[in-house]
Amino acid sequence: EVPWCRGGIGGEGYKQQARDMQKAMIDQHYNHPAVIMWGLGNENDWPGDFEVLDKKANQEAIRAFMKELNDNSHKLDPSRVTTIRRCDFCSDIVDVYSPSIWAGWYSGRYTEYKDSTDKWIGKVNHFFHAEWGGDSHARRFAENPESMVEKIDVGQGTAEKGKAYKSSSGGKVRMSKDGDWSESYMANLFDWHLKEQETMPNLTGSAQWIFKDFATPLRPENPVPRMNQKGLIERDGTPKESYYIFQSFWSDKPMIRLFGHEWQTRSGKPGEAKEIRVYSNCAEVELIVNGKSAGVKKRNSQDFPAAGLRWSVVLNEGPNQLKAVAVKEKISDEIKVGYQSASWGKPAKLVLSELSRKDGVVTLEARIFDAKGVACLDAATLVRFDKVGDAQLLDNLGTSTGSRAVQLYNGRAIIQAKMLGTQAVFSLSSTDLETQYLTLKK
């Protein structure tokens, strides 16, 4: 794709750079078997960085240059089609168009995905859906991730509008601004999109945004500051739960995954049934809870959520052992999960402790409790790790476990440090809470 993204259009030097980059791109990748379309730009309808007479003049200038790039592409490579994403007033110029459809994230609900897509398929000659999904803070889960959904307008479109990408930009209720950014919600969104795509014969293809979390200067308020967290994996390659949901729909190799490997403690009333999900591409799966079978379920991709592989289970207070087994394939997955029935109040106290130590690397855990000492399992407080002495925090990695400043996930967060000398003092701080200190010796 030519990196003509946002910003409007500049002068002749700006245009020549775009021409040169387009030619270099096609020359370099002409024989690559994975290339099916040449992208001419993205989000060219954004407010420009350059002064223009008026909105109409700006659009006319963008259209004129888009036509030029489109013609250039066909001359340089007559065998491939051209495409752009999110610039409706240029949708008639290119061969294939991708509008902005962010159902369930930047606007609308994810259940509107199919209708939004079908409407656009009927508007353009050839359609491709690039960019869909949403952000999730790895290791954060929620018992009720859709508590805000009923407040979101229906029938008002599903496009990203204005500066909706900023959670601080105000406007109508939307999950990107008002949701919990949990892996639980994103699992629902991806699950719904993938099962719908199986019933959309007119959908030529789609490209989820994006495979891996990446750095950005535009999002300092995110749970991991300055990280775009829309990836299926973290910046260090650690898969989120959504990664396995895609596997369950698309992989040919048998797989099975109990949802929530990092969801250490579930919560609810005593004796309250909880939904346990398994994502798998196997036909039948048995769930075993604390050594006893909870029954066998058959997979049906259209049975949302988890393709029907879900069980209503009453967990024991404290630790529980869960195991999922594919009946025919004999592959399995197993996790331990706690259950807390005690309710909690406002976060009142931080606790910093050492979880483990190996080869001179210490794993530190931050936790937060209310005034009665009950763990606050939904706390998303922003905390900051620091140190003095002979140690190095393994921070600035852009991950949920490698950031000096990070929002808690279910009332906890971890970071690692390398001990370099005889002693170091680590601190854990947050606004309006007493700072905690931990002294460690090598």
N, C-alpha and C positions, 0 to 999 in steps of 0.2 A: 504494500500500500504506500502511495506517495504520502509523506508525513505532512499533508496539508490539513491541519486539524484546528478548528476554531479560529478565532482571530481575524476573520474577514480576508481581505486580499490587499497586498501591498503594491509597490511600483514594479518597474521593469526588472530590477535586480531580483526582487522577490520571485517574480514569475519565472525568470531564467533559472533560478536555483531549483524550482519545482520541475521544470522541463529536464534539467540535467539529472536530477535524482530519479525521475521517471525512466529516462533512457537507461541509466546505470542499473536500475532495478530490473528492467526487462532483459537487458543484455546478460546480467548475472544469472537470472533464474529462468531464462527462456526454456531450457531443457529439463527443468525440475518436474518430475512426474506428479508432485503433490500440489502444484499450482493450477487452480482451475479458473481463477478470476484475477484481474488486475484492479486493485483498489485505487481510486482517484482522490479520496479524501474522507474525512469523518467529521461530523458535527460542524459543517461549514455554515450552518444557520445561526451559530452563536454570535453575540454582539462582537463587532470587529475591534481590532487593536489599532486600526488606521482610520483617519478622518475621511469621511465621505459626505457628499452633499445631503443625502437622505437615505432612508431605508430602501426605497425603490432603486436608487442608483447603485447602492451596495449589492442588492440582489442581481441586478442586471450585469454588474461587473463580474460577480461570482459565476453567473450562468455563462457568460462569454468565455471565461477562462476554463470552466468545466468542459465546455464543448471542445475547446482546443485540446485539452488533455485527453478527452475521449477519442478524438480523431487521431491524435498522436499514438495512442495505445493500439488502435486498430491497424495503423500503418506499421508499427514496430512488431506487432504480433497479431495477424489476422485470425489466428486459430482460437484465441481466447476472448471471453466476454469481459466487459468492464462493470464496475460496481462502485457505489458509495453508500455510506450509512448516515442517516439523519440529516437530510437537507431536502425537505419536501419540495421546495421550489425548483430543485434540479432533478427530481425523480424521473422525469421524462427524457433526460439526456442520456443516461447510462443504460446499459443492457439489463442490469439486475439491480434492484433497489432494496435496501434494508432500512425500514423506518425505525423509530424509537419505540420499543415495546418493553417496558419494565414492569409487567403485571405483578403486583404484590410487593413492590419495593419502592420505586420513586412515585408511583401513583396507582390507584386502583387496587384490586384484589387479585391474587394469583388465579382465582377461579375464572377470571375474565380473560385469561390468556388466549384460549382458543378463539373466542369471538373476536378479540382484537386482531389476531393474526388473520383470520378468515376475511375480515373487512379489508385489510391491506392487500391480501392476495387478489381480491377482486378489483383493486384500484390500479395496480401496476402490471406491466407486461410480464415481468419475471421477478420473483420474490425470493429473498434469502433473509433469515433472521439472525443478525449479528448483535451480540450483547444482550444477555438476559441473566438473571440471578439476583445476587444481593450480598451484603457483607455479613460475616459471622465471626464472632470472637471465639477462637479455638478454646475448647474446654468449658465454655459457658453453655449451660442447658437450662431448660425451664419446664415446669410442670404444666403451665398454661401459656404457651408462647404466642397465642393468638388473641390475647385479651384486648388488644387494641383494634382488631380487624373490624369489628362491628361499627366502629366510629369512622371508617373510611368510606368515602363516597363511592357509589357504584354507578356505572354508566357515564362517567366523566372522562373516560380515556385512561390509557395506561402508559403514556409517554413520560419521559423525563422532561420536566419543564423548568426553564430558568436555571436557578442554582439549587435545584432540589438535591444535588449530590452533597450539599453541605447540611449536616444535621442541625446547624445553628441558624439556618436561613429563614426559619419561620414558615408561614403558609399553612395550607390544609393538612389534616392528619394524614400521615403516610408512614409506612413501616420503617423507611430509612431514617426518619426523624424521631418517631415515637415508639418504635418497636424495641425489643430487648437485645437485638443483635445476637441471638443465641443460635447455637447449632441446631437446636430443636425446631425453631421456626424455619431456618433455611432448609432443613430436611424436608419439611412439608412442602415448601415452595418447589424445590427440585423434584421431589417425588411427583407432585401434581403435573408439572411441565412435562416430565418424561413419559408419564402414562398417557397424557393427552397427545403427545407427539406420535404415539403409536396409532392413533385413530385419525390422523390428518394426512390423507393421501396426497393433498395438494401442496404440502410443505416440502419444498425441495431440499431444505437443510437448515441448520442453525449452528451458531457458535456461542456457547456459554462464555460469559466474561467473568472471571478469567481463571486459568488453571492454577496459578500460584500467586499468593499475596505479594505485593510489590510496594516499594517506597514511593511517596509522593509528598511534596511540600505543602499541598493544599488541604490536608486533613489533620491538623494538629489536635483536634478534639476527639479523634477516634480512640477506641479502647486500647489499641497499640498506637500511640501517637505517630502521625505522619506515615501511616501504612494504609494502603487500600487493601481491605480484608475480604475481597470477593473471591479469593482463591479456594479451590478444592483442597489445596495443600498449603501449609504455612511456608514462609520464606525459606526455611531450612529443609523443606521437603517432607515434613511430617504431615501425613494425611489427616484431614478433618473427616467427620462422619459422612459428609456429602460425597466424598470420593468413592465410598463403598456403595452409595446409592446408585451412582452412575455405573459402577461395575455390575450391580445386580440387574440393570437393564441392558447393558451393552456387551458385557464380557461373555465369551464362549466358554472360557474355563470355569468349571464349577467353583463357586465361592459362597461363603456364609459369614455374616457379621451381626453380632448382637449390638444393637444401637446403644451408644453411650459408654464406650470404654473408659472415658475420663470423667464420667458422671459419677463421682464417688459416693454421693449420698442423695437418695430420693427423699421426698418429704410429703407429709399428708397427715390425715387423722388416723388414730389407731384403727386397724382393720379395714382401712380404705383400699379398694382395689386400684392398682396402677397398671397402666398399659406398658407391656414389654414388647418391643419390636425386634424383628429380625429382618435384615435385608439379604436376600439370596436369589440366585438364578436357578436354584434347584426346585424340583416340582413339589416336594413335600418336606416339611421340617417339623421336628419334635422339639418342644421346649421342656427342659428339666429344671425344676426350681427346688433348691435345697435337697437334691437327691430324688425327688418325686416328679413323675411326668405330669405336665400340665396339658398334654394332648398334642395331636398332630394337626397341622394346618396345611392346606394346599395353596400353592401360589397361583394368583390370578392378577396379572399386571393392572387390570382395571379396578381392582378392589383397593381403594385408597383408604388409609395409608399402608405402606409397606407391602403392597401387593397381597394383602390378606394375611400376611405372616405377623400377626399381632395377637397377644393374649392379655386378658384381664387377670391380674395376679395380686393376691394379698401377700405383701412381704412381711417378714419378721422384723420386729424392732432390732436394730443393730445390723450385723453382717448377714448377707445372703449370697448364695452361690447360684449363678445362672449358667446354663449350658444349652446351646442350640445344636441339634444334630440333623444333617440332611439324611433322610431315611434311606434313599437309594445309594447316594454317593459316599456316605459314611464319613463325610468331613464334618468338623465341628468347630465351635467357638465358645469360649468360656470367660466369664468375668465375675468379679466380686463387687457387690454393691451394698451400701449401707441404707438403713431406713431410719428417719428421724420423725417422730410424731410430735415432739415438743415444738410449740410455736415460738417465734422470736419477735423481739421488739426492735427499736431503733438501734443501729450499730453504735456501740459505746466504747469498745476496747479492741486494740490491735494486739496480736501475738506474733512474735517472730521466733522461729525455732529451726534447728538443724534436722533435716530429714535423713540425710545419708552422706557418706563420704567415701570416695574411691579415687585412688591415684592422685591424691592431693586436691581433688575437686569436691567442694562442698555444695550440696543442694539445700537451699534455704526455702522455707515455706512461710508465707504470710497468711494469717487467718483473722477473721473479725467476728466479734461476739457482741451480744447485747449486754445490758447492765446485770442480768442474772446469769451470765456465762453461757447462754445458749447460742450455738453457732447460727449466724445469719446467712442462710443458704442461698438467698437471692441477692445478696449485696453485690453491687457493681461499683463500689467505691474506687476512686483513683488513688493509688498508693505509690510511694516512691522508695526504692531501695538505695542505700548509700553505704559507704565504708570509710574507715580510716585505718591506717596500719598496713601490715605486710600482706596484702591480698589484692586480687584483681577481680572485679565483678565482670562476669561474662555477659555484657549488656550491649545495647545498641545493635542487636541482631535482628530487630524487626519481627520478633515472634512473641507469643504469649508467655514463653518461659525464658526469654532472653532480652527483657526490656527493663531499664532502670525505673521508668515510669510506666505504669500499666493499670488498667481497670481490673478489679477482681473478677474472677469467674466462679460463681456460686460461693462467694465469700472467701475465696482463697486465691493465692498466686504463688508461683515459685520462680526462683532464679538460681543460677549457679555462680560460684566464685572459686578462683584458684588461690590456694594458700601459698604465699611466696616466702614467708618468714615465720617467726615464732608465734606471732599473735596479731589478731585483727579484730576490730570492733565494727559490727554491722548495725545499720539502723533501718527502721521502717517507719515512715511518716505519712500522714494524710491530714488534710484540712480539718480542724476542729476536734482532732483526736490526739491523745498523748503519744508522742514519739516513743518507740520501743527500741531497746539496744540489746545486742547479743555479742558477747565476747567469746571468741574461739581461739584455741591454740593449735599449732600444727601437730 
